């Protein structure tokens, strides 16, 4: 899976110290999700609007992408790269405090 995404997204990830991790498949603990739904990615960490000096963050802030999910849905490299970019932008939205509903309202 390509790590191709725009320079602006790369700058945000670097500035905010958000790691981008590609995993082979969705962890079992997330597979309880809605039947037949596909999880492309997940934001893990403390969102920007919840950070404080009192947070003890034991895990690095990160976005995980699940390779198997992209490959199940798309058979074309360009389509996968486009969805990777959309997914990373969506998960960055969670980092900045947007809910799933708010991101849907913005078509993200």
Backbone as ProteinMPNN parsed JSONL, in Angstrom:
{"seq_chain_A": "XXXXXXXXXXXXXXXXXXXXXXXXXXXXXXXXXXXXXXXXXXXXXXXXXXXXXXXXXXXXXXXXXXXXXXXXXXXXXXXXXXXXXXXXXXXXXXXXXXXXXXXXXXXX", "coords_chain_A": {"N_chain_A": [[0.851, -1.173, 0.0], [0.566, 2.141, -0.829], [2.137, 5.037, 0.58], [1.313, 7.47, -0.277], [0.369, 10.722, -0.097], [-0.871, 14.056, 0.16], [1.417, 16.861, 0.419], [0.653, 18.73, 2.343], [-0.882, 17.229, 4.158], [1.127, 15.53, 5.086], [2.735, 17.442, 6.365], [1.038, 18.226, 8.474], [0.851, 15.8, 9.916], [3.538, 15.524, 10.71], [4.005, 17.955, 12.139], [2.165, 17.751, 14.236], [3.037, 15.484, 15.394], [1.988, 12.916, 14.785], [1.853, 9.559, 14.289], [1.835, 7.45, 11.432], [0.626, 4.372, 10.827], [0.711, 1.314, 9.168], [-1.204, -1.498, 9.157], [-1.668, -5.011, 8.667], [-4.299, -6.137, 8.91], [-7.584, -5.431, 10.306], [-7.731, -5.227, 13.822], [-8.954, -7.88, 15.926], [-10.469, -6.974, 18.098], [-11.845, -4.81, 17.109], [-13.597, -5.835, 15.327], [-16.194, -6.199, 16.07], [-17.745, -4.272, 15.141], [-20.339, -2.711, 13.109], [-22.177, -5.041, 11.172], [-20.851, -6.211, 8.132], [-19.527, -3.822, 7.68], [-16.755, -1.782, 6.719], [-13.62, -1.112, 8.018], [-11.353, 1.251, 7.445], [-9.421, 2.778, 8.706], [-8.131, 4.107, 11.847], [-8.097, 6.501, 14.426], [-5.926, 6.862, 17.112], [-5.365, 7.958, 20.286], [-4.987, 11.035, 22.162], [-7.167, 13.606, 21.482], [-6.603, 16.785, 19.882], [-8.054, 18.923, 21.022], [-8.459, 17.987, 23.571], [-6.086, 17.726, 24.834], [-3.764, 18.272, 27.489], [-1.53, 19.538, 30.026], [-1.792, 17.766, 32.017], [-2.368, 15.323, 30.982], [-1.396, 12.021, 30.767], [0.092, 10.437, 28.479], [0.436, 7.323, 27.427], [0.679, 5.903, 25.117], [1.792, 6.466, 21.762], [0.389, 9.105, 19.784], [-1.5, 8.209, 17.032], [-2.376, 7.154, 13.696], [-3.899, 4.402, 12.44], [-3.872, 2.381, 9.583], [-5.617, -0.063, 7.689], [-4.59, -2.474, 5.732], [-5.743, -4.788, 4.502], [-8.468, -4.121, 4.4], [-8.619, -2.048, 2.481], [-7.782, -3.48, 0.238], [-9.813, -5.349, -0.027], [-11.941, -3.852, -0.942], [-11.069, -2.28, -3.112], [-9.564, -2.746, -6.319], [-7.71, -1.482, -7.727], [-4.782, 0.38, -7.898], [-4.698, 3.217, -7.906], [-7.257, 3.885, -6.933], [-7.051, 2.829, -4.369], [-4.987, 4.458, -3.32], [-6.293, 6.942, -3.406], [-8.368, 6.481, -1.557], [-6.862, 5.96, 0.736], [-5.786, 8.501, 1.209], [-8.172, 9.951, 1.715], [-9.005, 8.6, 4.008], [-6.914, 9.127, 5.829], [-7.176, 11.927, 6.07], [-9.747, 11.991, 7.195], [-9.256, 10.701, 9.676], [-7.405, 12.496, 10.777], [-9.167, 14.539, 11.171], [-10.602, 13.489, 13.373], [-8.547, 13.634, 15.251], [-8.418, 16.404, 15.563], [-10.735, 16.777, 16.929], [-13.263, 16.417, 15.768], [-16.407, 14.797, 15.52], [-17.735, 11.604, 14.412], [-20.174, 12.048, 13.11], [-19.987, 14.822, 12.525], [-17.83, 14.787, 10.729], [-18.963, 13.271, 8.675], [-20.969, 15.068, 7.918], [-19.393, 16.97, 6.678], [-18.631, 15.57, 4.535], [-16.423, 13.924, 4.894]], "CA_chain_A": [[0.0, 0.0, 0.0], [1.364, 3.362, -0.968], [1.988, 6.094, 1.587], [1.224, 8.701, -1.058], [-0.64, 11.697, 0.298], [-0.397, 15.406, -0.155], [2.446, 17.467, 1.273], [-0.026, 19.396, 3.462], [-1.209, 16.19, 5.135], [2.408, 15.134, 5.676], [3.143, 18.513, 7.285], [0.192, 18.136, 9.673], [1.281, 14.622, 10.67], [4.836, 15.818, 11.32], [3.875, 19.049, 13.114], [1.392, 17.28, 15.385], [3.695, 14.261, 15.858], [1.055, 11.801, 14.633], [2.455, 8.471, 13.516], [0.965, 6.744, 10.496], [1.024, 2.97, 10.896], [-0.064, 0.438, 8.294], [-1.348, -2.856, 9.685], [-2.202, -5.946, 7.665], [-5.754, -6.237, 8.995], [-8.257, -4.824, 11.453], [-7.634, -6.066, 15.02], [-10.187, -8.575, 16.298], [-11.259, -6.189, 19.056], [-12.66, -3.842, 16.365], [-14.467, -6.498, 14.363], [-17.57, -6.206, 16.571], [-18.398, -3.143, 14.475], [-21.53, -3.046, 12.326], [-22.032, -6.144, 10.227], [-20.491, -5.87, 6.751], [-18.875, -2.517, 7.535], [-15.315, -1.847, 6.46], [-12.838, -0.13, 8.768], [-10.119, 1.555, 6.721], [-8.43, 3.359, 9.596], [-8.547, 4.451, 13.199], [-7.26, 7.442, 15.173], [-5.682, 6.401, 18.475], [-4.641, 8.963, 21.049], [-5.75, 12.128, 22.763], [-7.42, 14.613, 20.451], [-5.983, 18.094, 20.077], [-8.85, 19.759, 21.923], [-8.502, 17.372, 24.909], [-4.731, 17.656, 25.388], [-3.405, 19.187, 28.57], [-0.288, 19.156, 30.702], [-2.127, 16.717, 32.97], [-2.508, 14.05, 30.283], [-0.263, 11.102, 30.743], [-0.159, 9.671, 27.266], [1.371, 6.204, 27.408], [0.842, 5.446, 23.742], [1.949, 7.581, 20.82], [-0.761, 9.469, 18.966], [-1.268, 7.57, 15.743], [-3.449, 6.74, 12.808], [-3.638, 3.085, 11.88], [-4.572, 2.042, 8.345], [-5.735, -1.517, 7.6], [-4.322, -2.831, 4.334], [-6.706, -5.768, 4.011], [-9.741, -3.443, 4.122], [-8.49, -1.362, 1.19], [-7.664, -4.481, -0.822], [-11.12, -5.997, -0.193], [-12.872, -2.946, -1.613], [-10.508, -1.708, -4.339], [-8.61, -3.595, -7.033], [-6.932, -0.556, -8.537], [-3.845, 1.116, -7.045], [-5.092, 4.632, -7.799], [-8.416, 3.953, -6.036], [-6.536, 2.599, -3.011], [-4.276, 5.673, -2.905], [-7.297, 7.983, -3.149], [-9.064, 6.175, -0.303], [-5.89, 6.157, 1.822], [-5.738, 9.939, 1.494], [-9.445, 10.318, 2.356], [-9.024, 8.015, 5.349], [-5.98, 9.883, 6.677], [-7.814, 13.224, 6.345], [-10.841, 11.695, 8.123], [-8.695, 10.419, 11.005], [-6.865, 13.77, 11.271], [-10.356, 15.232, 11.678], [-10.837, 13.0, 14.742], [-7.491, 14.217, 16.085], [-8.782, 17.789, 15.862], [-11.924, 16.793, 17.773], [-14.525, 16.246, 15.054], [-17.091, 13.518, 15.711], [-18.045, 10.876, 13.181], [-21.284, 12.757, 12.462], [-19.477, 16.078, 11.963], [-17.018, 14.458, 9.554], [-19.912, 12.896, 7.612], [-21.61, 16.306, 7.457], [-18.427, 17.633, 5.793], [-18.286, 14.559, 3.51], [-15.102, 13.369, 5.178]], "C_chain_A": [[0.893, 1.233, 0.0], [1.117, 4.318, 0.193], [1.887, 7.448, 0.897], [0.069, 9.557, -0.534], [-0.03, 13.068, 0.137], [0.627, 15.912, 0.859], [1.816, 18.119, 2.501], [-0.377, 18.383, 4.557], [0.059, 15.733, 5.84], [2.883, 16.173, 6.688], [2.334, 18.473, 8.579], [0.633, 16.962, 10.534], [2.596, 14.889, 11.395], [4.713, 16.867, 12.422], [3.184, 18.579, 14.388], [1.951, 15.985, 15.972], [2.725, 13.069, 15.88], [1.732, 10.754, 13.758], [1.406, 7.865, 12.592], [1.475, 5.315, 10.413], [0.115, 2.157, 9.982], [-0.024, -0.967, 8.879], [-1.944, -3.734, 8.582], [-3.724, -5.981, 7.707], [-6.283, -5.606, 10.27], [-8.113, -5.758, 12.654], [-8.991, -6.689, 15.368], [-11.071, -7.752, 17.224], [-12.129, -5.137, 18.366], [-13.66, -4.518, 15.442], [-15.898, -6.651, 14.855], [-18.397, -5.129, 15.884], [-19.581, -3.633, 13.643], [-21.237, -4.135, 11.3], [-21.786, -5.606, 8.815], [-19.888, -4.48, 6.591], [-17.375, -2.728, 7.359], [-14.643, -0.746, 7.265], [-11.526, 0.064, 8.015], [-9.034, 2.054, 7.662], [-9.026, 3.729, 10.935], [-7.559, 5.455, 13.79], [-7.145, 6.916, 16.593], [-4.849, 7.455, 19.183], [-5.572, 9.999, 21.637], [-5.918, 13.213, 21.71], [-6.852, 15.965, 20.872], [-6.736, 18.934, 21.102], [-8.977, 19.178, 23.33], [-7.122, 17.309, 25.561], [-4.563, 18.652, 26.522], [-2.099, 18.711, 29.19], [-0.537, 18.022, 31.687], [-2.339, 15.359, 32.314], [-1.23, 13.253, 30.413], [-0.546, 10.159, 29.586], [0.873, 8.555, 27.173], [1.61, 5.664, 26.001], [1.026, 6.641, 22.824], [0.639, 7.844, 20.072], [-0.511, 8.922, 17.574], [-2.565, 7.361, 14.974], [-3.031, 5.389, 12.259], [-4.486, 2.917, 10.627], [-4.526, 0.529, 8.191], [-5.735, -1.967, 6.138], [-5.384, -3.763, 3.754], [-8.046, -5.114, 3.638], [-9.713, -2.749, 2.766], [-8.497, -2.374, 0.046], [-8.967, -5.236, -1.056], [-12.053, -5.155, -1.057], [-12.366, -2.506, -2.986], [-9.526, -2.675, -4.992], [-7.645, -2.773, -7.882], [-6.063, 0.296, -7.608], [-4.248, 2.569, -6.854], [-6.283, 4.8, -6.852], [-7.989, 3.749, -4.582], [-5.845, 3.859, -2.504], [-5.247, 6.808, -2.594], [-8.005, 7.746, -1.82], [-8.132, 6.309, 0.893], [-5.857, 7.633, 2.2], [-7.017, 10.392, 2.198], [-9.491, 9.82, 3.797], [-8.105, 8.78, 6.29], [-6.576, 11.242, 7.035], [-8.945, 13.041, 7.358], [-10.304, 11.5, 9.545], [-8.016, 11.65, 11.6], [-8.008, 14.616, 11.814], [-10.695, 14.796, 13.093], [-9.79, 13.57, 15.698], [-7.85, 15.648, 16.488], [-10.133, 17.909, 16.557], [-13.255, 16.643, 17.071], [-15.103, 14.857, 15.318], [-17.322, 12.853, 14.359], [-19.155, 11.594, 12.406], [-20.801, 14.052, 11.812], [-18.646, 15.821, 10.703], [-17.904, 14.034, 8.386], [-20.592, 14.128, 7.039], [-20.708, 17.081, 6.496], [-17.958, 16.705, 4.666], [-16.863, 14.046, 3.664], [-15.281, 12.026, 5.859]], "O_chain_A": [[1.859, 1.321, 0.758], [0.007, 4.39, 0.721], [2.334, 8.459, 1.44], [-1.083, 9.124, -0.544], [1.184, 13.214, -0.004], [0.686, 15.447, 1.997], [2.389, 18.064, 3.589], [-0.188, 18.655, 5.743], [0.066, 15.567, 7.06], [3.382, 15.815, 7.755], [2.887, 18.666, 9.662], [0.775, 17.104, 11.748], [2.751, 14.522, 12.56], [5.252, 16.689, 13.513], [3.573, 18.963, 15.491], [1.402, 15.45, 16.935], [2.654, 12.323, 16.856], [2.132, 11.034, 12.628], [0.229, 7.783, 12.943], [2.603, 5.068, 9.987], [-1.107, 2.3, 10.023], [1.044, -1.548, 9.071], [-2.632, -3.248, 7.684], [-4.376, -5.869, 6.669], [-5.527, -5.29, 11.189], [-8.346, -6.96, 12.525], [-10.039, -6.089, 15.13], [-12.297, -7.83, 17.14], [-13.062, -4.62, 18.98], [-14.49, -3.842, 14.833], [-16.739, -7.182, 14.13], [-19.618, -5.087, 16.036], [-19.787, -4.838, 13.497], [-20.19, -4.141, 10.652], [-22.442, -4.662, 8.374], [-19.75, -4.003, 5.465], [-16.815, -3.731, 7.802], [-15.049, 0.415, 7.202], [-10.694, -0.841, 7.953], [-7.853, 1.786, 7.442], [-10.239, 3.677, 11.14], [-6.345, 5.288, 13.675], [-8.149, 6.564, 17.212], [-3.759, 7.804, 18.731], [-6.794, 9.849, 21.608], [-4.944, 13.682, 21.121], [-6.652, 16.24, 22.055], [-6.124, 19.581, 21.951], [-9.554, 19.826, 24.203], [-6.998, 16.887, 26.71], [-5.147, 19.735, 26.51], [-1.628, 17.611, 28.904], [0.41, 17.382, 32.145], [-2.477, 14.351, 33.007], [-0.129, 13.759, 30.194], [-1.323, 9.212, 29.706], [2.041, 8.804, 26.876], [2.636, 5.038, 25.739], [0.476, 7.712, 23.078], [-0.116, 6.919, 19.77], [0.555, 9.137, 16.996], [-3.667, 7.389, 15.521], [-1.95, 5.244, 11.688], [-5.666, 3.265, 10.61], [-3.52, -0.1, 8.52], [-6.731, -1.854, 5.423], [-5.865, -3.547, 2.642], [-8.682, -5.518, 2.664], [-10.665, -2.847, 1.992], [-9.136, -2.156, -0.983], [-9.208, -5.717, -2.164], [-12.861, -5.693, -1.814], [-13.155, -2.375, -3.922], [-8.751, -3.342, -4.306], [-6.863, -3.32, -8.659], [-6.564, 0.866, -6.639], [-4.148, 3.096, -5.746], [-6.319, 5.742, -6.061], [-8.498, 4.411, -3.677], [-6.09, 4.285, -1.376], [-5.051, 7.551, -1.632], [-8.22, 8.68, -1.047], [-8.568, 6.732, 1.964], [-5.895, 7.974, 3.382], [-6.952, 11.138, 3.175], [-9.955, 10.525, 4.693], [-8.479, 9.053, 7.431], [-6.489, 11.666, 8.187], [-9.087, 13.846, 8.279], [-10.837, 12.068, 10.499], [-8.047, 11.832, 12.817], [-7.841, 15.33, 12.803], [-11.038, 15.63, 13.93], [-10.113, 13.946, 16.825], [-7.611, 16.053, 17.625], [-10.629, 19.018, 16.757], [-14.295, 16.735, 17.722], [-14.374, 13.865, 15.338], [-17.13, 13.462, 13.306], [-19.077, 11.728, 11.185], [-21.164, 14.347, 10.673], [-18.754, 16.56, 9.725], [-17.634, 14.39, 7.239], [-20.776, 14.234, 5.827], [-21.2, 17.77, 5.602], [-17.013, 17.016, 3.941], [-16.184, 13.766, 2.676], [-14.296, 11.368, 6.194]]}, "name": "protein", "num_of_chains": 1, "seq": "XXXXXXXXXXXXXXXXXXXXXXXXXXXXXXXXXXXXXXXXXXXXXXXXXXXXXXXXXXXXXXXXXXXXXXXXXXXXXXXXXXXXXXXXXXXXXXXXXXXXXXXXXXXX"}
